[in-house]
Amino acid sequence: MTQTLLEGVRVLDMTNVLSGPFAGYQLALMGADVIKLEVPKTGDLARQLGADPELSSQNLGVSFLAQNAGKRSVTLNLKQEQGKEVFSRLVAQADVLLENFRPGVLERLGFGWDRLREINPRLVYCALSGFGSDGPMRQRPAYDQIIQGLSGTMSITGAPDTAPLRVGYPICDSIGGIVAAFSVASALLRQHRTGQGARLDVSMLDATLASMGWIVSDYLIAGREPAPMGNENRTSAPSGTFDTADGQLNIAANKQEQFEALCTVLDRQELISDPRFISREARKDNRDTLRKELEKTLRKRPAEHWDAVLVPAGVPAAPVLSVPQALSLPQVQHRRLTHRVSAPALDGRELTLLGSAAHVDGASIAPPGPPPRLGEHTDEILEALGYTPDDITRLRENGAV
């Protein structure tokens, strides 16, 4: 189902590529009217990115389709005076403005926070950037991998002999987008209660470090510098990825009773009283030896077998899956995380897209509509702002839209 939690909220989404569009998509999934403002002719760079070259050539790249469903697209040139006038009208009627330019870009175009607040005192303005709007690194370019490296994420990803490694998806972009969407939703609550706007400044670097609470606190509080541990759990053992007869299995026997249950299922009860493994700290100190002992038995049967017998015994375990396997899990299918959406821009072709990770009132949340073609809704939105068809023709001829 489509959601209406943010029904009536209008968001101007000026963002590009991933972090900002992901934030805007979360708001759209919850029912906001998200108007995507794009540069004429080229639009969001993500329109040209993704695994399907044919779609990218049509300005409908997979990377764009993934997080822009349900938005309305308007082309707008903010370097042209008439384009600035259109933008002012849009801001006056908006609840939220979301952008992920480098700090200062919007101000140089004549729309700094003071000007935006003058146009619309109720506006929630969210600027999402790599490093935030102030500080010595504010003007540096930021991509996900850059933030992964600077945040320490790469330094703890992989094993001691393979780190630093990049996390396999743009995790910093995604975390930044989630923080931005949460911040906007929070500011909207205050706006609803008091009529007061807000200026939100979200840094991907800050957001990533904040999400690393346990790891960062090991250093800040306990004085222990985090280090790469591969698939091991630094807080307990046996807790990590283990080899079986046909693949890998995650086991998280973090509690004493879980360790004992694991040994019992594997018919390795002698490990329970072994001095090397008798306590939590002893198991952590001897984790490599314990792994070898457990894998002697685990390698005799496939991962599916161990999954079937360990979980009923109270031992958290599951096979390590590929992305296609994860999407085909009965649990994921039951929760309806993916949805089929008809895409008129693709000649009616159906797309399978991710919806919201949240359920509301017992229902999964589907994309509110198909991803838009570049500028697909320009005329209808300009007409709603009071422009006549002749006005729109002139704006287009002058390169304003």
N, C-alpha and C positions, 0 to 999 in steps of 0.2 A: 504494500500500500504506500501511497505518498503521504507525507507528514505535514501537519499544519501548526506545529509548535511555534514557528516563526512567521506564520501567515501575517501579511500586512507589512512586514519589514522589507525595506528596499535596500539592497546592497549594490554599490558601485564597485565593481571588481576590475582594477587596473593592473592586475598582476600578470606575470609571465612565468612560463616553464613549469615549476613544480610546487614550491613551498606555498606561495600565495594562492595559486589556483586550487590547491588541495584544501586550504582554509576556506575559500569561497564555496567549494563543493560541499564541505560539511554543513555550511549554512544553508545551501540550496536543498540538501537532503532533508533538513528540518523545516522546510517550507518557505524560506526567504525567497523573494524575487531578486535574483542575482543578475544584474546587467553587466555583461563583460565589455569593457571599453578597450578597443583594440586599434592599433595603428592601421590606417588604410593600406590596402594591397597586401601587406605581409602578416599582420596580426600577431598573435602569440607565437613565439618561436616553436613551442611544442607542437604546433600544427604541422611542422615539417620533420618531426622526430618520431621514431618508433620502428617496430620490426616489420612493417608492411610498406615498402617503398611506393607502391601504387597509391595507398591512402595518403602518404606524406606528400606526394606530387599534387594531390587534390586539396592541400591545406587542411586535411583531416587526419593527421598522423595519429597513430595509436596512443602516443603520449598525451595528446590533447584530448582524445575521446575518453581517456581513462578518468578524467577529473573535471569535465566541464559539461556533463549532461545536465539538462534542465535549465541552463543559463541562457540568457538572451544576449546576442552579440550586436554591438553597435560600433561602427568605425568612427574614429574621432581624431583629428589632428590638433593637438594642443599647442603647436607652434604657429598656428594660424589664428588671427584675431576672432574670426567668426566661430572657429572651433572652441575658443576659450569662452565665448558667450554661451554656446551650447552646453559646455561643461558646467558653467555657473548655474544654468537652469536645472541641470541634472542634480547638482549638489544641493540646491535649494529644496529639492523634493526627496532627497535620500535620507535614510537613517544611518547608513554606514558607508564609509569610503575605505577600501582596502587596497593598499599598494605595496609593491616590493622593489621599488627603484632603489638606487643608491641614495643615501641621505643627501638631501638638498636639491634633488632633481625637481621635485614638484614645486619647491619654493622658487627656484630659478624660472619656472614657467609662470610664476605669478600667483601660485596657490599654496603658500605656506600656511601653517596652522592658524595664524591670526586672520588671514584672508578667508580661509575656509569657515572659521568660527563666525566671522562677520556675515557670510552668506547664509549660514545655517547654525545657529547657536546650539541646536540639539544634536549636531552631527557626532557620531562615533567615528573617529579617524584612527585607523590602525596602519602603521608603517612597519612592515616586516622586512628586515635586512639581515645580512650576514653577521654584523657586529653591533648593530644598534645605531642610534642617531648621534651619539657623542663618543668621545674617547679617541685615543691615538690611532686606532685601526679602522675608524668608521668609514673611510673612503676606499678601503681595499676591496677588490673584487672577491666575491664569495660564491663558491660552488660547494655542493654537498661534500665532495672528497676533501676539499680544502678545510672545511669545518671538522670533518672526521679526524683529520690529522692534527689540527690545532687543539681540539678538545681533549685529546688523549684517547679517543675511542679506538683509533687504529693501533695504538701502543699496547692495548690489552686484548686485541682481537687476533686469534691464531694461537699457535703453540710457541714456546720459547725459541724454536728454530725457524719459525715462519713469520712471526710478527715483525713489524707491523703489517696488518692486513686491513683492507677496506671491507666494511660490512657489505653484504651482497646486494643491498638495495639502498636507495638514497634516504637513509634513516634520519639524518639531520634535517633535510628538507621536510620530511614527514612530521617529525617532532615539532619543528618550527611552525608548520601549518596548523597542527592540533592546538598548540599554545595560543596562536593567533585567534583561532575560532573560539576557543574557550574564553579568551579575554574579551572578544567582541560580544559574546553572549552575556558575559557578566556586566559589561558596560551598558548593554541594552536594557538590563533589568533596572539599573540606576536611571537610565534615560526615561524608562516607562514610569518610574516612581516620582522623579523630580523634574524631568524635562531637561536635565543637564547633559551636555555632551561630554566627550572624553577624547584625550589624545593618548593612544596606545603605542608604545615603542617596543617591538619584539625583536630580540636578537637571536639568531639561530645558534650562535656560540653559547650564549647564556642558556637557551632552552635545552641544548644538548647536555651541557654540564649539569643542569638542574635535574635532568632525567637520570643521571648517573649517581643518584643519591648514595646507594650502598658503597659503590666503588670510591667515590670522592670522600665519603666519610671515613673509610678505612685510613685515608691519609690525614684528613683534617683532625680527626678525633683520636685515632689509634696510632697515628704516626707511621703507618705501614704503606710504603709506596706500592700501588697496584702493579701487577705484572701479568703478562699473558699466560694463560693456563690451558689453552686449547679448549677441549670440551669438558674440562673438570669444573666442579663447583668449589670455589675457594672456601666455603663455609662448612663443608662436610664431605664425607666419603663413606661408602661408594656412591658417588653422585656424578654421572657423566654419561658418555657414550661408549658402549661396549660392542665388541665384535661378536657376531653369532655365526651360524653356519651359512647364512645367505645375505647378510647385510648388517646394519648397525641398529642398536637398540639403546634408547635412553633409559636409564634407571636413576631414580632419585630416592635412594634409601637413606634419607636424612636423619631419621629418628632411630633410636636403639631397637624398638620393636619392629621397624621396617627392615633393618639389617638382619635381625634374627629370622624374620619371615623369609627374606631372600635366601639366606643360607639353608633354611629348611626346605624350600621349594627346589633348590638346586641339589638337595641331599649333600650339602657340605656343612653339616652342623659343627664339625670340628673347628671351623673358622670362628665360631661365636666365642669360644673360650681361648682362642689363640691370643697370647699376650700382645702380639703386634696389632690386633684388631679389637681388643676387648672393650675399648672406650672410643668415644667420638674423636678425641684428640689423638689417640693412638692410630686410629684409621686414617686420619688426615696426614699424620707423619709417615705412614707406610702405604699411601694410596697406590703407588705404582706396583708394589708387591701384591696388594690386595686385588688390584685389577687383573694381574696375571693369573692369580688363583681362581678368580670368578670366571675368567674367559676360558679356562680349561674345560669348564662345564658348559658355558654358554655357547661355545663353538660347536657343540654336538647337535644342536637343534636350531631350526630357523627362527628368525625374529618373531614371526607370527605365532609360533608355538609359545615362546616365552611371554609374549604379550598376553596370551590367553590364560596362562596359569599364574602369572605374577600379580596382575591387577586384582583378581578375586581374592588373592591371599593378603591384600593390603599393601602391596609394594607398588608405588607409582612407577609406571613404565610405559613405553610406547615406541614403535618403530620410527626410524628417521625416514621421512618421506620426501619425495620431490614435490615441486609446486603442483603439477597436474594430479599427483596422488592426493595431495592435501585438499584440493578443490573437489575431488570425487568422494571424500569421506562422507559417510552417511550423516554424521553430525553437522557438517558444513551444509550439506544439501537440506537437511531438516530445518536448519536455521535460516535458509533462504538468503544467504549473503550475496549471491549473484542473482541478477535479474535480466530478463530478455527485454530489450527496448527497441522498438521500431525506429529507424533512422531515415526520415525522408530525404535528408541530405545525401544519403547513400542509396538513392533509388529504392527506398523502402526496405533495405537490408536490415536484418535484425542483428543487434549487438548484444553480447553478454557483458554486463558491466557490474562492478562492485557497488553495492548499496552501503547503507550505514552499518557500522558495527554494533549500534545500539538498537534494541527493540523498544518500542513505545506502546504502552497499553496492550502488550502481548503480541504485537505485530512487527514484522521486519519492515525496514524502510527502503523503498525502491527509489531509483532516480526519478525526479519529477517530470522528466521529458528527455528528448534526444539531445545530443550535443549539437550546437548551432553551426551553420556555415558562417564564414567570416562576413560580418555586417548584415546577417540575415534579418535582424529586427530593427535596423536603423530607421527605416521609414515609419514604422508603427510607433516607435518610441518618440521620435521627433514630432510626429503628429500629436501625440499625447502631451507634449510640452508646449503645443500651440503653434507649431510651424505648419504652414500650408504646403501643399504639393509643390507650388512654385518656389516657395522658400527653400524647400529641400533640394529641388533641382539646382538652385543657385549655390547652395552650400556645397553640393557635390561638384559643380563646375569650378568652384573656387578652391577645391581641395580641402575644405574644412571637415568633410566626413567621407 
